Amino acid sequence: MTNISQHQEQNLEPYLTIPPIQSQFTDSKKEYLHRITNEELSLINKKISSNYMNNYEKRTYNWKQWVGFMIPIGLKNESLLQNIHDSIKNIYDIKGIEHFPLSYCYLPIAFIGYLKPDDVMWSQVESFYANASPRIHRISPFEIESLTVSYNNETVYLSINDNYNFREIRKQLKIGVPHIRKIFTENDNQVISDIDYFMPKVDLGYFSNTELSNIKKTLANTKIITQKITIDKVYLVRMASDPQINFPDPDIIAEIPLIGPDYRTGYRN
């Protein structure tokens, strides 16, 4: 198994992803836990975290707005995040860590781009929805469950077990949306040699020169209750980065219901 550790050296997305492992896992839970452990081990000699806000500003080209397909889980399933937040609240007593507002928290599926002249124009956004929706409609609703709370160099996050269903969504997005197909081919951190290693997660809190050993110790003594929710929609969302407000709620542009094999109408692309 090969850990693609360099996947974040040139990060296109505004958020960090979990380093892929080129392997033949058939069980999503085992794969995700393995990747989480690998990433934590990669931080074992690092004492102080990075500064999330500084890095986010750089990644977003000085707070440019961005668009993507995601689940705005804080807006649509706040109770799940509230329960997780209550379970790990002791971690926010550590100096240099803050939690995101629950309504801001999201599960990214596919990044589209930043709203700037040399990337994505607002006039293009409707076409992303039009091309994606007939493909996404074909997917049946599915269940996801909370897996574990872990950390990387910038954030504490909730990992999600989805039995690889989000990879099927990404496959359909790649087929239906030429812009996303280009990103998956050239820039997506979780696509290696045309194989998708997507792993779903929700960032819960962020670091500012935080002692990682304190985070590790606190999380080691933290247990969360496994919770399940049904995913029956995918959302096209604009994230309005703002250095003053910092974390405004996701702006839902469109929602696409998951209908399944009974879907028989609409444009067939």
C-alpha positions, -999 to +999 in steps of 0.1 A: +000+000+000+013+034-010+005+066+010+003+095-014+018+119+011+025+146-014-012+151-022-015+183-002+016+201-015-004+219-041-039+220-026-066+231-050-095+228-026-100+253+002-101+224+027-077+196+034-084+160+025-072+128+040-041+114+021-051+085-002-037+051+000-033+031-032-047-002-022-075-027-029-097-021+001-133-033-003-145-021+031-149+016+035-147+016+073-114-003+073-099+019+046-109+052+062-096+042+097-064+030+081-059+064+064-068+083+096-042+063+115-016+069+088-022+107+089-019+109+126+013+089+125+027+114+099+022+142+125+039+123+154+071+145+152+053+177+146+047+196+178+028+227+167-001+228+142-003+252+113-025+282+114-058+273+096-070+308+090-037+320+074-037+289+052-073+292+043-068+328+032-039+317+009-058+287-005-088+309-013-068+336-031-075+362-003-110+351+006-124+345-029-159+328-028-160+293-041-186+267-053-188+230-049-211+200-045-215+191-008-238+182+021-244+213+043-247+190+072-248+217+098-278+233+082-296+200+073-286+177+102-276+200+130-286+175+157-259+150+146-232+177+148-246+190+181-242+155+197-207+152+184-198+187+196-211+179+230-190+147+231-157+165+223-163+199+240-133+194+262-110+197+232-120+233+228-105+241+262-071+236+245-053+268+237-053+276+200-084+256+189-118+270+180-149+253+167-167+262+135-203+273+139-224+242+136-244+258+107-212+264+088-200+227+089-203+208+056-193+175+040-175+184+007-181+161-022-166+178-053-149+211-055-157+232-086-137+263-083-132+299-070-153+327-083-127+347-101-121+355-138-094+329-144-113+301-128-151+300-125-176+327-135-210+330-118-227+327-152-213+292-154-228+279-122-263+271-136-247+248-162-230+228-134-264+221-119-281+214-153-254+188-162-252+172-128-288+168-118-299+141-143-269+120-133-274+125-095-311+117-098-302+081-107-286+074-074-307+060-046-308+076-011-283+060+012-273+059+049-241+073+064-228+070+099-204+089+121-171+070+124-146+088+146-132+122+155-096+128+145-072+156+135-048+168+108-024+197+107-051+223+106-084+209+118-103+185+140-128+166+119-155+139+120-149+110+096-179+095+079-185+059+068-206+059+036-199+024+021-183+043-008-216+059-019-201+093-023-176+079-048-206+069-069-219+104-067-185+117-077-184+092-106-217+106-119-205+142-115-174+133-135-195+119-163-220+147-164-200+178-157-170+185-180-155+210-156-154+185-128-140+158-151-111+182-158-105+188-121-106+151-113-081+144-141-057+172-133-060+186-098-082+166-074-061+154-044-080+122-040-079+110-076-047+091-084-042+076-119-079+080-126-089+061-095-110+079-069-100+075-032-125+100-019-131+099+019-159+119+034-153+141+065-167+171+082-143+197+097-155+206+132-128+229+146-096+247+135-061+252+149-039+282+154-004+271+164-019+245+187+001+218+205-008+186+187+001+164+216-027+179+236-052+173+209-041+137+205-043+131+242-078+146+246-092+127+216-077+094+228-100+097+259-130+108+239-158+085+227-186+094+203-219+077+199-224+063+164-252+082+146-268+075+113-285+098+089-300+093+054-285+113+025-314+120+000-301+152-016-269+166-029-264+204-028-247+229-051-234+255-027-215+288-027-192+294+002-189+332+008-155+335+024-153+367+044-124+378+067-148+398+088-176+373+093-152+343+088-178+315+086-211+326+070-235+297+064-233+278+032-254+295+005-274+268-012-277+275-049-296+243-058-305+209-043-306+177-063-328+148-049-315+113-050-343+093-067-327+060-077-335+036-106-371+048-107-359+081-122-371+080-158-376+117-167-354+146-177-325+151-200-304+119-204-267+129-205 
